[in-house]
Amino acid sequence: MFRTTDKRNAKIYNMFDNQFINIPKFRIQGFDNHYFCTNNKLHNIKSKRILKKRVKCSSVGYELNGKFITLKNLKSLLIKINKLSQNL
């Protein structure tokens, strides 16, 4: 990690410390703000949070907009994103 004594540049270096760029790979049909990214985790783009898996009545799934969706039902809703822009 690069450290500097200049206070202006210190904020810039600390901002990018331990942060990674995650590119969306799959979007979920009917839930426009939720994406599976390159780190294989479910992200909410609007709130900028990572959603955790939950167990509800012995079923594993995610809570999307207040609605619990199991992994089995979620697989049929996934849509692969081919390209985000022409630069990729």
N, CA, C and O of each residue as an XYZ file, in Angstrom:
352
protein
N       0.838     -1.167      0.000
C       0.000      0.000      0.000
C       0.885      1.232      0.000
O       1.877      1.302      0.725
N       0.518      2.189     -0.812
C       1.307      3.408     -0.965
C       0.836      4.451      0.040
O      -0.354      4.759      0.103
N       1.727      4.975      0.799
C       1.424      6.039      1.771
C       2.109      7.322      1.324
O       3.192      7.289      0.740
N       1.477      8.436      1.602
C       2.054      9.725      1.257
C       1.881     10.681      2.428
O       0.980     10.511      3.249
N       2.740     11.676      2.503
C       2.637     12.661      3.567
C       1.772     13.841      3.154
O       1.360     14.632      4.003
N       1.492     13.970      1.862
C       0.649     15.053      1.367
C      -0.808     14.751      1.711
O      -1.318     13.696      1.334
N      -1.485     15.651      2.416
C      -2.854     15.389      2.878
C      -3.853     15.349      1.730
O      -4.836     14.611      1.798
N      -3.619     16.130      0.675
C      -4.528     16.102     -0.472
C      -4.513     14.738     -1.148
O      -5.570     14.180     -1.442
N      -3.341     14.204     -1.392
C      -3.215     12.922     -2.077
C      -3.527     11.747     -1.158
O      -3.853     10.666     -1.649
N      -3.437     11.919      0.148
C      -3.703     10.827      1.074
C      -5.155     10.377      0.988
O      -5.442      9.184      1.086
N      -6.074     11.326      0.805
C      -7.486     10.963      0.684
C      -7.725     10.135     -0.576
O      -8.513      9.189     -0.554
N      -7.067     10.474     -1.651
C      -7.242      9.746     -2.906
C      -6.718      8.319     -2.775
O      -7.383      7.385     -3.224
N      -5.558      8.128     -2.180
C      -4.993      6.789     -2.048
C      -5.799      5.925     -1.080
O      -5.955      4.725     -1.308
N      -6.308      6.518     -0.005
C      -7.106      5.753      0.946
C      -8.461      5.375      0.364
O      -9.031      4.354      0.748
N      -8.984      6.178     -0.554
C     -10.271      5.886     -1.155
C     -10.189      4.616     -2.012
O     -11.143      3.839     -2.048
N      -9.084      4.401     -2.689
C      -8.947      3.251     -3.567
C      -8.283      2.060     -2.883
O      -8.028      1.044     -3.529
N      -8.006      2.168     -1.620
C      -7.376      1.085     -0.870
C      -8.405     -0.010     -0.593
O      -9.468      0.281     -0.046
N      -8.123     -1.240     -0.949
C      -8.970     -2.417     -0.718
C     -10.317     -2.343     -1.434
O     -11.293     -2.910     -0.942
N     -10.403     -1.675     -2.560
C     -11.629     -1.647     -3.334
C     -11.381     -2.310     -4.686
O     -10.319     -2.142     -5.287
N     -12.374     -3.065     -5.157
C     -12.264     -3.766     -6.424
C     -13.433     -3.364     -7.309
O     -14.500     -2.998     -6.818
N     -13.224     -3.436     -8.594
C     -14.287     -3.137     -9.540
C     -15.007     -4.442     -9.859
O     -14.390     -5.403    -10.319
N     -16.309     -4.471     -9.612
C     -17.123     -5.639     -9.912
C     -17.992     -5.332    -11.121
O     -18.751     -4.363    -11.117
N     -17.880     -6.155    -12.154
C     -18.634     -5.960    -13.385
C     -19.853     -6.876    -13.343
O     -19.703     -8.073    -13.096
N     -21.051     -6.351    -13.578
C     -22.249     -7.192    -13.566
C     -22.202     -8.264    -14.660
O     -21.887     -7.970    -15.813
N     -22.521     -9.529    -14.282
C     -22.562    -10.639    -15.235
C     -23.991    -11.064    -15.545
O     -24.308    -11.381    -16.691
N     -24.864    -11.074    -14.524
C     -26.251    -11.499    -14.694
C     -27.178    -10.467    -14.067
O     -26.877     -9.914    -13.009
N     -28.301    -10.209    -14.719
C     -29.335     -9.384    -14.121
C     -30.543    -10.276    -13.843
O     -30.655    -11.370    -14.396
N     -31.433     -9.808    -12.994
C     -32.583    -10.611    -12.587
C     -33.831     -9.995    -13.202
O     -34.090     -8.802    -13.046
N     -34.597    -10.818    -13.900
C     -35.801    -10.362    -14.571
C     -36.833     -9.919    -13.524
O     -37.166    -10.676    -12.612
N     -37.326     -8.702    -13.665
C     -38.309     -8.163    -12.729
C     -37.695     -7.385    -11.580
O     -38.411     -6.687    -10.862
N     -36.394     -7.486    -11.390
C     -35.687     -6.763    -10.336
C     -34.521     -6.020    -10.991
O     -33.424     -6.564    -11.116
N     -34.760     -4.787    -11.403
C     -33.797     -4.051    -12.211
C     -32.579     -3.574    -11.429
O     -31.541     -3.301    -12.031
N     -32.673     -3.466    -10.109
C     -31.566     -2.932     -9.314
C     -30.628     -4.008     -8.791
O     -29.650     -3.681     -8.120
N     -30.890     -5.279     -9.073
C     -30.097     -6.374     -8.524
C     -29.306     -7.075     -9.624
O     -29.841     -7.413    -10.680
N     -27.998     -7.288     -9.346
C     -27.107     -7.918    -10.310
C     -26.160     -8.883     -9.609
O     -25.724     -8.628     -8.486
N     -25.841     -9.998    -10.276
C     -24.737    -10.854     -9.858
C     -23.500    -10.356    -10.589
O     -23.512    -10.224    -11.813
N     -22.430    -10.079     -9.844
C     -21.230     -9.482    -10.429
C     -20.115    -10.517    -10.541
O     -20.322    -11.699    -10.266
N     -18.935    -10.062    -10.945
C     -17.797    -10.948    -11.170
C     -17.287    -11.604     -9.895
O     -16.565    -12.598     -9.973
N     -17.638    -11.080     -8.721
C     -17.240    -11.723     -7.473
C     -18.272    -12.761     -7.012
O     -18.182    -13.272     -5.896
N     -19.252    -13.071     -7.873
C     -20.301    -14.075     -7.638
C     -21.153    -13.762     -6.415
O     -21.606    -14.672     -5.720
N     -21.369    -12.492     -6.157
C     -22.252    -12.059     -5.080
C     -23.348    -11.192     -5.669
O     -23.172    -10.569     -6.716
N     -24.486    -11.161     -4.981
C     -25.633    -10.388     -5.438
C     -25.512     -8.958     -4.908
O     -25.403     -8.739     -3.702
N     -25.531     -7.996     -5.822
C     -25.377     -6.587     -5.470
C     -26.673     -5.849     -5.765
O     -27.350     -6.116     -6.758
N     -27.006     -4.907     -4.872
C     -28.085     -3.963     -5.130
C     -27.424     -2.688     -5.609
O     -26.741     -2.018     -4.834
N     -27.611     -2.341     -6.867
C     -26.935     -1.204     -7.464
C     -27.468      0.108     -6.879
O     -26.709      1.064     -6.720
N     -28.750      0.160     -6.562
C     -29.347      1.400     -6.065
C     -28.828      1.747     -4.666
O     -28.476      2.898     -4.411
N     -28.778      0.776     -3.766
C     -28.302      1.045     -2.404
C     -26.811      0.757     -2.226
O     -26.249      1.038     -1.168
N     -26.165      0.195     -3.261
C     -24.736     -0.126     -3.252
C     -24.366     -1.085     -2.120
O     -23.355     -0.900     -1.442
N     -25.195     -2.108     -1.927
C     -24.938     -3.107     -0.889
C     -24.874     -4.500     -1.495
O     -25.408     -4.760     -2.573
N     -24.203     -5.388     -0.767
C     -24.146     -6.798     -1.145
C     -25.199     -7.534     -0.329
O     -25.232     -7.423      0.896
N     -26.064     -8.292     -1.015
C     -27.111     -9.040     -0.322
C     -26.580    -10.398      0.123
O     -25.794    -11.029     -0.584
N     -27.008    -10.837      1.286
C     -26.576    -12.118      1.834
C     -27.646    -13.175      1.601
O     -28.837    -12.876      1.518
N     -27.184    -14.428      1.498
C     -28.122    -15.544      1.396
C     -28.830    -15.711      2.726
O     -28.241    -15.492      3.784
N     -30.099    -16.102      2.670
C     -30.881    -16.329      3.876
C     -31.473    -17.725      3.838
O     -31.698    -18.291      2.768
N     -31.720    -18.270      5.012
C     -32.407    -19.551      5.142
C     -33.765    -19.262      5.762
O     -33.858    -18.694      6.850
N     -34.815    -19.658      5.056
C     -36.172    -19.431      5.530
C     -36.967    -20.711      5.305
O     -37.197    -21.118      4.166
N     -37.380    -21.334      6.388
C     -38.136    -22.603      6.321
C     -37.350    -23.656      5.545
O     -37.900    -24.311      4.659
N     -36.111    -23.818      5.858
C     -35.174    -24.782      5.264
C     -34.965    -24.569      3.759
O     -34.556    -25.494      3.057
N     -35.240    -23.362      3.262
C     -34.984    -23.008      1.868
C     -33.945    -21.895      1.836
O     -34.032    -20.932      2.597
N     -32.962    -22.033      0.948
C     -31.910    -21.033      0.814
C     -32.274    -20.107     -0.333
O     -32.668    -20.559     -1.408
N     -32.138    -18.787     -0.091
C     -32.468    -17.836     -1.134
C     -32.075    -16.429     -0.756
O     -31.300    -16.209      0.175
N     -32.622    -15.479     -1.492
C     -32.339    -14.064     -1.284
C     -33.646    -13.311     -1.076
O     -34.694    -13.718     -1.578
N     -33.576    -12.218     -0.338
C     -34.707    -11.323     -0.130
C     -34.566    -10.160     -1.105
O     -33.684     -9.317     -0.939
N     -35.425    -10.106     -2.120
C     -35.379     -9.069     -3.153
C     -36.625     -8.212     -3.051
O     -37.739     -8.687     -3.277
N     -36.432     -6.950     -2.710
C     -37.539     -5.989     -2.560
C     -38.618     -6.504     -1.610
O     -39.808     -6.320     -1.868
N     -38.219     -7.143     -0.523
C     -39.160     -7.645      0.472
C     -39.783     -8.983      0.125
O     -40.626     -9.473      0.878
N     -39.401     -9.591     -0.984
C     -39.951    -10.876     -1.409
C     -38.843    -11.926     -1.372
O     -37.782    -11.725     -1.962
N     -39.079    -13.042     -0.686
C     -38.079    -14.102     -0.579
C     -38.152    -14.993     -1.812
O     -39.213    -15.520     -2.147
N     -37.009    -15.159     -2.488
C     -36.927    -15.989     -3.692
C     -35.847    -17.038     -3.461
O     -34.706    -16.702     -3.145
N     -36.210    -18.316     -3.622
C     -35.251    -19.396     -3.422
C     -34.278    -19.454     -4.598
O     -34.542    -18.905     -5.667
N     -33.160    -20.122     -4.381
C     -32.160    -20.248     -5.447
C     -32.705    -21.018     -6.637
O     -32.356    -20.731     -7.782
N     -33.553    -21.988     -6.369
C     -34.141    -22.793     -7.453
C     -35.009    -21.916     -8.363
O     -34.953    -22.041     -9.586
N     -35.803    -21.035     -7.766
C     -36.652    -20.140     -8.559
C     -35.861    -18.987     -9.167
O     -36.262    -18.424    -10.185
N     -34.747    -18.639     -8.550
C     -33.939    -17.519     -9.031
C     -33.188    -17.868    -10.315
O     -32.947    -16.991    -11.145
N     -32.818    -19.129    -10.486
C     -32.064    -19.536    -11.677
C     -32.842    -19.291    -12.961
O     -32.251    -18.962    -13.990
N     -34.158    -19.447    -12.912
C     -34.956    -19.231    -14.124
C     -35.132    -17.746    -14.438
O     -35.509    -17.401    -15.558
N     -34.867    -16.861    -13.473
C     -35.013    -15.422    -13.686
C     -33.733    -14.736    -14.134
O     -33.765    -13.552    -14.467
N     -32.600    -15.446    -14.153
C     -31.319    -14.836    -14.494
C     -31.202    -14.620    -16.002
O     -31.550    -15.486    -16.805
N     -30.698    -13.428    -16.361
C     -30.455    -13.078    -17.757
C     -29.006    -12.644    -17.865
O     -28.572    -11.738    -17.153
N     -28.246    -13.292    -18.763
C     -26.829    -12.982    -18.912
C     -26.651    -11.653    -19.637
O     -27.327    -11.369    -20.625
N     -25.724    -10.846    -19.122
C     -25.380     -9.569    -19.738
C     -24.189     -9.806    -20.657
O     -23.122    -10.208    -20.194
N     -24.359     -9.564    -21.941
C     -23.279     -9.810    -22.881
C     -22.215     -8.731    -22.822
O     -21.052     -9.027    -22.548
N     -22.590     -7.488    -23.073
C     -21.642     -6.378    -23.046
C     -22.303     -5.174    -22.410
O     -23.460     -4.869    -22.699
N     -21.572     -4.488    -21.543
C     -22.080     -3.261    -20.958
C     -21.853     -2.069    -21.865
O     -22.710     -1.191    -21.976
N     -20.701     -2.037    -22.511
C     -20.390     -0.955    -23.445
C     -19.534     -1.522    -24.573
O     -19.145     -2.690    -24.545
N     -19.255     -0.708    -25.535
C     -18.446     -1.157    -26.655
C     -16.959     -1.189    -26.313
O     -16.162     -1.745    -27.069
N     -16.582     -0.601    -25.190
C     -15.171     -0.582    -24.795
C     -14.711     -1.909    -24.197
O     -13.513     -2.193    -24.187
N     -15.638     -2.726    -23.699
C     -15.257     -3.992    -23.059
C     -15.000     -5.076    -24.064
O     -14.670     -6.201    -23.688
